[in-house]
Amino acid sequence: MDLDSIIDDIANRADDFLVEKSDRKEARAAIAGLIAADYPQLAAKDRPRVVSGVMAILEEEDFFGTEFAGDSWNDRDDEPEAG
């Protein structure tokens, strides 16, 4: 069984089955569930690789959007206060 083909197949369907998954932990669980349902013959040792492969593609495509990092106050112009 070609794991790369399975990874591509699942990643291509992510928009359909990850619609309501708000975070990466939920996405990983949903991917694992999809693997169990659609690819029951896949060896248990290969399943984590498929999940990781799909997540890597989704991250590369910015599927989950960007998360806030940093201090929004640092983004403003630092003008001296009139005093």
N, CA, C and O atoms as CSV, one atom per row, in Angstrom:
chain,resi,resn,atom,element,x,y,z
A,1,MET,N,N,0.846,-1.175,0.000
A,1,MET,CA,C,0.000,0.000,0.000
A,1,MET,C,C,0.894,1.241,0.000
A,1,MET,O,O,1.839,1.327,0.784
A,2,ASP,N,N,0.598,2.192,-0.871
A,2,ASP,CA,C,1.391,3.402,-1.034
A,2,ASP,C,C,0.911,4.471,-0.038
A,2,ASP,O,O,-0.156,5.059,-0.212
A,3,LEU,N,N,1.704,4.709,0.988
A,3,LEU,CA,C,1.307,5.660,2.033
A,3,LEU,C,C,1.193,7.079,1.503
A,3,LEU,O,O,0.323,7.830,1.943
A,4,ASP,N,N,2.051,7.459,0.571
A,4,ASP,CA,C,1.988,8.814,0.022
A,4,ASP,C,C,0.666,9.068,-0.689
A,4,ASP,O,O,0.121,10.169,-0.608
A,5,SER,N,N,0.152,8.073,-1.377
A,5,SER,CA,C,-1.146,8.214,-2.051
A,5,SER,C,C,-2.272,8.384,-1.037
A,5,SER,O,O,-3.191,9.176,-1.243
A,6,ILE,N,N,-2.192,7.640,0.045
A,6,ILE,CA,C,-3.207,7.750,1.099
A,6,ILE,C,C,-3.134,9.130,1.745
A,6,ILE,O,O,-4.159,9.768,1.981
A,7,ILE,N,N,-1.927,9.581,2.025
A,7,ILE,CA,C,-1.737,10.909,2.626
A,7,ILE,C,C,-2.326,11.982,1.708
A,7,ILE,O,O,-3.051,12.863,2.169
A,8,ASP,N,N,-2.019,11.911,0.425
A,8,ASP,CA,C,-2.554,12.896,-0.526
A,8,ASP,C,C,-4.071,12.837,-0.601
A,8,ASP,O,O,-4.736,13.872,-0.638
A,9,ASP,N,N,-4.619,11.625,-0.623
A,9,ASP,CA,C,-6.071,11.466,-0.695
A,9,ASP,C,C,-6.757,12.118,0.501
A,9,ASP,O,O,-7.723,12.864,0.340
A,10,ILE,N,N,-6.261,11.838,1.679
A,10,ILE,CA,C,-6.880,12.381,2.894
A,10,ILE,C,C,-6.694,13.895,2.957
A,10,ILE,O,O,-7.628,14.614,3.313
A,11,ALA,N,N,-5.523,14.381,2.622
A,11,ALA,CA,C,-5.279,15.830,2.643
A,11,ALA,C,C,-6.188,16.551,1.650
A,11,ALA,O,O,-6.669,17.650,1.929
A,12,ASN,N,N,-6.422,15.939,0.503
A,12,ASN,CA,C,-7.299,16.548,-0.501
A,12,ASN,C,C,-8.751,16.606,-0.048
A,12,ASN,O,O,-9.517,17.440,-0.531
A,13,ARG,N,N,-9.137,15.733,0.869
A,13,ARG,CA,C,-10.518,15.708,1.369
A,13,ARG,C,C,-10.685,16.466,2.687
A,13,ARG,O,O,-11.774,16.473,3.260
A,14,ALA,N,N,-9.636,17.093,3.164
A,14,ALA,CA,C,-9.663,17.740,4.477
A,14,ALA,C,C,-10.760,18.796,4.598
A,14,ALA,O,O,-11.382,18.921,5.653
A,15,ASP,N,N,-11.001,19.547,3.542
A,15,ASP,CA,C,-12.046,20.575,3.602
A,15,ASP,C,C,-13.407,19.976,3.924
A,15,ASP,O,O,-14.247,20.633,4.539
A,16,ASP,N,N,-13.628,18.736,3.514
A,16,ASP,CA,C,-14.922,18.097,3.737
A,16,ASP,C,C,-15.084,17.543,5.154
A,16,ASP,O,O,-16.145,17.705,5.758
A,17,PHE,N,N,-14.066,16.904,5.683
A,17,PHE,CA,C,-14.263,16.227,6.965
A,17,PHE,C,C,-13.670,16.976,8.161
A,17,PHE,O,O,-13.851,16.547,9.301
A,18,LEU,N,N,-12.979,18.069,7.926
A,18,LEU,CA,C,-12.441,18.854,9.041
A,18,LEU,C,C,-13.152,20.201,9.187
A,18,LEU,O,O,-12.619,21.126,9.800
A,19,VAL,N,N,-14.332,20.304,8.635
A,19,VAL,CA,C,-15.064,21.565,8.623
A,19,VAL,C,C,-15.234,22.150,10.029
A,19,VAL,O,O,-15.025,23.348,10.220
A,20,GLU,N,N,-15.596,21.358,10.980
A,20,GLU,CA,C,-15.893,21.861,12.322
A,20,GLU,C,C,-14.773,21.619,13.325
A,20,GLU,O,O,-14.968,21.798,14.527
A,21,LYS,N,N,-13.622,21.221,12.851
A,21,LYS,CA,C,-12.499,20.963,13.754
A,21,LYS,C,C,-11.722,22.250,13.942
A,21,LYS,O,O,-11.169,22.804,12.992
A,22,SER,N,N,-11.687,22.717,15.177
A,22,SER,CA,C,-11.120,24.034,15.439
A,22,SER,C,C,-9.635,24.019,15.798
A,22,SER,O,O,-8.983,25.063,15.782
A,23,ASP,N,N,-9.108,22.862,16.115
A,23,ASP,CA,C,-7.691,22.847,16.468
A,23,ASP,C,C,-7.008,21.594,15.945
A,23,ASP,O,O,-7.649,20.671,15.444
A,24,ARG,N,N,-5.723,21.591,16.073
A,24,ARG,CA,C,-4.918,20.506,15.520
A,24,ARG,C,C,-5.175,19.164,16.214
A,24,ARG,O,O,-5.132,18.115,15.571
A,25,LYS,N,N,-5.437,19.196,17.503
A,25,LYS,CA,C,-5.707,17.948,18.233
A,25,LYS,C,C,-6.976,17.287,17.697
A,25,LYS,O,O,-7.007,16.075,17.481
A,26,GLU,N,N,-8.021,18.087,17.485
A,26,GLU,CA,C,-9.260,17.556,16.910
A,26,GLU,C,C,-9.028,17.053,15.495
A,26,GLU,O,O,-9.577,16.026,15.096
A,27,ALA,N,N,-8.217,17.775,14.741
A,27,ALA,CA,C,-7.929,17.368,13.366
A,27,ALA,C,C,-7.202,16.030,13.344
A,27,ALA,O,O,-7.531,15.154,12.544
A,28,ARG,N,N,-6.219,15.870,14.218
A,28,ARG,CA,C,-5.490,14.591,14.278
A,28,ARG,C,C,-6.435,13.440,14.592
A,28,ARG,O,O,-6.337,12.377,13.980
A,29,ALA,N,N,-7.346,13.637,15.536
A,29,ALA,CA,C,-8.300,12.591,15.898
A,29,ALA,C,C,-9.228,12.274,14.725
A,29,ALA,O,O,-9.540,11.111,14.470
A,30,ALA,N,N,-9.662,13.309,14.017
A,30,ALA,CA,C,-10.543,13.093,12.867
A,30,ALA,C,C,-9.812,12.352,11.744
A,30,ALA,O,O,-10.390,11.484,11.090
A,31,ILE,N,N,-8.564,12.689,11.527
A,31,ILE,CA,C,-7.769,12.007,10.499
A,31,ILE,C,C,-7.589,10.536,10.877
A,31,ILE,O,O,-7.732,9.653,10.032
A,32,ALA,N,N,-7.277,10.278,12.138
A,32,ALA,CA,C,-7.123,8.895,12.596
A,32,ALA,C,C,-8.424,8.115,12.418
A,32,ALA,O,O,-8.404,6.950,12.021
A,33,GLY,N,N,-9.550,8.756,12.711
A,33,GLY,CA,C,-10.845,8.109,12.521
A,33,GLY,C,C,-11.129,7.817,11.064
A,33,GLY,O,O,-11.674,6.763,10.735
A,34,LEU,N,N,-10.771,8.729,10.197
A,34,LEU,CA,C,-10.976,8.528,8.766
A,34,LEU,C,C,-10.112,7.378,8.253
A,34,LEU,O,O,-10.556,6.571,7.436
A,35,ILE,N,N,-8.886,7.313,8.736
A,35,ILE,CA,C,-7.999,6.208,8.346
A,35,ILE,C,C,-8.615,4.874,8.761
A,35,ILE,O,O,-8.634,3.925,7.977
A,36,ALA,N,N,-9.117,4.804,9.988
A,36,ALA,CA,C,-9.717,3.560,10.473
A,36,ALA,C,C,-10.930,3.161,9.637
A,36,ALA,O,O,-11.147,1.979,9.370
A,37,ALA,N,N,-11.720,4.157,9.224
A,37,ALA,CA,C,-12.924,3.865,8.453
A,37,ALA,C,C,-12.626,3.546,6.986
A,37,ALA,O,O,-13.185,2.602,6.426
A,38,ASP,N,N,-11.745,4.334,6.368
A,38,ASP,CA,C,-11.510,4.206,4.928
A,38,ASP,C,C,-10.363,3.275,4.561
A,38,ASP,O,O,-10.315,2.750,3.449
A,39,TYR,N,N,-9.453,3.074,5.483
A,39,TYR,CA,C,-8.281,2.236,5.216
A,39,TYR,C,C,-8.054,1.237,6.356
A,39,TYR,O,O,-6.994,1.250,6.983
A,40,PRO,N,N,-9.029,0.380,6.629
A,40,PRO,CA,C,-8.891,-0.550,7.764
A,40,PRO,C,C,-7.744,-1.541,7.588
A,40,PRO,O,O,-7.239,-2.091,8.567
A,41,GLN,N,N,-7.336,-1.768,6.350
A,41,GLN,CA,C,-6.244,-2.702,6.089
A,41,GLN,C,C,-4.876,-2.102,6.358
A,41,GLN,O,O,-3.877,-2.819,6.351
A,42,LEU,N,N,-4.814,-0.792,6.595
A,42,LEU,CA,C,-3.540,-0.122,6.854
A,42,LEU,C,C,-2.968,-0.602,8.186
A,42,LEU,O,O,-3.662,-0.616,9.203
A,43,ALA,N,N,-1.715,-0.989,8.168
A,43,ALA,CA,C,-1.059,-1.498,9.372
A,43,ALA,C,C,-1.013,-0.432,10.461
A,43,ALA,O,O,-0.845,0.753,10.173
A,44,ALA,N,N,-1.159,-0.852,11.685
A,44,ALA,CA,C,-1.159,0.073,12.826
A,44,ALA,C,C,0.126,0.891,12.888
A,44,ALA,O,O,0.100,2.054,13.292
A,45,LYS,N,N,1.239,0.301,12.494
A,45,LYS,CA,C,2.515,1.020,12.535
A,45,LYS,C,C,2.588,2.137,11.500
A,45,LYS,O,O,3.380,3.068,11.651
A,46,ASP,N,N,1.766,2.056,10.444
A,46,ASP,CA,C,1.784,3.067,9.389
A,46,ASP,C,C,0.812,4.223,9.640
A,46,ASP,O,O,0.949,5.288,9.038
A,47,ARG,N,N,-0.145,4.025,10.505
A,47,ARG,CA,C,-1.173,5.046,10.737
A,47,ARG,C,C,-0.608,6.367,11.266
A,47,ARG,O,O,-1.001,7.424,10.772
A,48,PRO,N,N,0.291,6.350,12.242
A,48,PRO,CA,C,0.858,7.625,12.704
A,48,PRO,C,C,1.599,8.383,11.608
A,48,PRO,O,O,1.563,9.613,11.567
A,49,ARG,N,N,2.265,7.657,10.728
A,49,ARG,CA,C,2.973,8.312,9.619
A,49,ARG,C,C,1.974,9.009,8.695
A,49,ARG,O,O,2.232,10.115,8.220
A,50,VAL,N,N,0.835,8.363,8.441
A,50,VAL,CA,C,-0.181,8.963,7.578
A,50,VAL,C,C,-0.761,10.203,8.247
A,50,VAL,O,O,-0.909,11.241,7.602
A,51,VAL,N,N,-1.088,10.109,9.523
A,51,VAL,CA,C,-1.619,11.274,10.245
A,51,VAL,C,C,-0.619,12.421,10.193
A,51,VAL,O,O,-0.990,13.555,9.891
A,52,SER,N,N,0.636,12.137,10.483
A,52,SER,CA,C,1.669,13.179,10.458
A,52,SER,C,C,1.848,13.756,9.058
A,52,SER,O,O,2.040,14.962,8.902
A,53,GLY,N,N,1.786,12.911,8.054
A,53,GLY,CA,C,1.924,13.375,6.680
A,53,GLY,C,C,0.790,14.298,6.270
A,53,GLY,O,O,1.014,15.321,5.624
A,54,VAL,N,N,-0.422,13.933,6.646
A,54,VAL,CA,C,-1.581,14.786,6.332
A,54,VAL,C,C,-1.462,16.108,7.081
A,54,VAL,O,O,-1.689,17.170,6.502
A,55,MET,N,N,-1.112,16.053,8.346
A,55,MET,CA,C,-0.971,17.284,9.128
A,55,MET,C,C,0.110,18.182,8.540
A,55,MET,O,O,-0.050,19.403,8.522
A,56,ALA,N,N,1.192,17.610,8.064
A,56,ALA,CA,C,2.268,18.410,7.465
A,56,ALA,C,C,1.761,19.146,6.224
A,56,ALA,O,O,2.072,20.320,6.022
A,57,ILE,N,N,0.991,18.460,5.410
A,57,ILE,CA,C,0.423,19.107,4.217
A,57,ILE,C,C,-0.526,20.223,4.626
A,57,ILE,O,O,-0.477,21.316,4.062
A,58,LEU,N,N,-1.384,19.960,5.598
A,58,LEU,CA,C,-2.350,20.967,6.040
A,58,LEU,C,C,-1.638,22.184,6.637
A,58,LEU,O,O,-2.051,23.322,6.409
A,59,GLU,N,N,-0.583,21.945,7.392
A,59,GLU,CA,C,0.187,23.055,7.958
A,59,GLU,C,C,0.840,23.874,6.844
A,59,GLU,O,O,0.837,25.104,6.883
A,60,GLU,N,N,1.394,23.184,5.859
A,60,GLU,CA,C,2.044,23.865,4.743
A,60,GLU,C,C,1.045,24.733,3.975
A,60,GLU,O,O,1.391,25.806,3.480
A,61,GLU,N,N,-0.187,24.255,3.883
A,61,GLU,CA,C,-1.239,24.995,3.180
A,61,GLU,C,C,-1.925,26.015,4.091
A,61,GLU,O,O,-2.882,26.668,3.674
A,62,ASP,N,N,-1.450,26.155,5.316
A,62,ASP,CA,C,-2.027,27.072,6.298
A,62,ASP,C,C,-3.510,26.794,6.513
A,62,ASP,O,O,-4.316,27.715,6.641
A,63,PHE,N,N,-3.857,25.508,6.552
A,63,PHE,CA,C,-5.235,25.074,6.717
A,63,PHE,C,C,-5.862,25.611,7.998
A,63,PHE,O,O,-7.045,25.949,8.024
A,64,PHE,N,N,-5.070,25.687,9.052
A,64,PHE,CA,C,-5.582,26.092,10.349
A,64,PHE,C,C,-5.497,27.599,10.566
A,64,PHE,O,O,-5.904,28.096,11.617
A,65,GLY,N,N,-4.980,28.324,9.594
A,65,GLY,CA,C,-4.827,29.765,9.735
A,65,GLY,C,C,-3.653,30.078,10.635
A,65,GLY,O,O,-3.044,29.189,11.230
A,66,THR,N,N,-3.355,31.335,10.720
A,66,THR,CA,C,-2.243,31.729,11.572
A,66,THR,C,C,-2.758,31.968,12.975
A,66,THR,O,O,-3.873,32.447,13.178
A,67,GLU,N,N,-1.950,31.636,13.905
A,67,GLU,CA,C,-2.288,31.856,15.302
A,67,GLU,C,C,-1.595,33.110,15.776
A,67,GLU,O,O,-0.488,33.422,15.336
A,68,PHE,N,N,-2.238,33.824,16.666
A,68,PHE,CA,C,-1.666,35.047,17.204
A,68,PHE,C,C,-0.423,34.720,18.002
A,68,PHE,O,O,-0.420,33.821,18.844
A,69,ALA,N,N,0.603,35.442,17.731
A,69,ALA,CA,C,1.833,35.288,18.496
A,69,ALA,C,C,2.444,36.663,18.672
A,69,ALA,O,O,2.524,37.439,17.720
A,70,GLY,N,N,2.863,36.960,19.851
A,70,GLY,CA,C,3.508,38.246,20.084
A,70,GLY,C,C,2.605,39.203,20.830
A,70,GLY,O,O,1.562,38.825,21.364
A,71,ASP,N,N,3.028,40.433,20.852
A,71,ASP,CA,C,2.333,41.475,21.600
A,71,ASP,C,C,1.793,42.503,20.623
A,71,ASP,O,O,2.562,43.181,19.942
A,72,SER,N,N,0.482,42.623,20.551
A,72,SER,CA,C,-0.111,43.539,19.586
A,72,SER,C,C,0.279,44.987,19.859
A,72,SER,O,O,0.251,45.811,18.945
A,73,TRP,N,N,0.635,45.308,21.075
A,73,TRP,CA,C,1.041,46.676,21.387
A,73,TRP,C,C,2.371,47.015,20.745
A,73,TRP,O,O,2.665,48.188,20.516
A,74,ASN,N,N,3.177,46.011,20.452
A,74,ASN,CA,C,4.459,46.261,19.803
A,74,ASN,C,C,4.304,46.595,18.327
A,74,ASN,O,O,5.263,47.033,17.691
A,75,ASP,N,N,3.120,46.398,17.776
A,75,ASP,CA,C,2.888,46.680,16.370
A,75,ASP,C,C,2.551,48.142,16.116
A,75,ASP,O,O,2.496,48.563,14.961
A,76,ARG,N,N,2.330,48.902,17.134
A,76,ARG,CA,C,1.938,50.305,16.957
A,76,ARG,C,C,3.182,51.178,16.820
A,76,ARG,O,O,4.284,50.787,17.205
A,77,ASP,N,N,2.979,52.345,16.272
A,77,ASP,CA,C,4.087,53.302,16.171
A,77,ASP,C,C,4.411,53.818,17.557
A,77,ASP,O,O,3.512,54.185,18.313
A,78,ASP,N,N,5.654,53.849,17.885
A,78,ASP,CA,C,6.075,54.332,19.185
A,78,ASP,C,C,6.393,55.821,19.108
A,78,ASP,O,O,7.550,56.222,18.986
A,79,GLU,N,N,5.366,56.606,19.179
A,79,GLU,CA,C,5.547,58.045,19.187
A,79,GLU,C,C,5.613,58.503,20.626
A,79,GLU,O,O,4.864,58.009,21.469
A,80,PRO,N,N,6.499,59.443,20.921
A,80,PRO,CA,C,6.562,59.929,22.291
A,80,PRO,C,C,5.279,60.652,22.655
A,80,PRO,O,O,4.711,61.394,21.853
A,81,GLU,N,N,4.842,60.421,23.871
A,81,GLU,CA,C,3.631,61.090,24.346
A,81,GLU,C,C,3.888,62.567,24.558
A,81,GLU,O,O,4.941,62.977,25.046
A,82,ALA,N,N,2.904,63.346,24.182
A,82,ALA,CA,C,3.027,64.792,24.437
A,82,ALA,C,C,2.932,65.026,25.925
A,82,ALA,O,O,2.059,64.473,26.594
A,83,GLY,N,N,3.803,65.822,26.431
A,83,GLY,CA,C,3.759,65.938,27.854
A,83,GLY,C,C,4.002,67.238,28.350
A,83,GLY,O,O,3.987,67.449,29.563
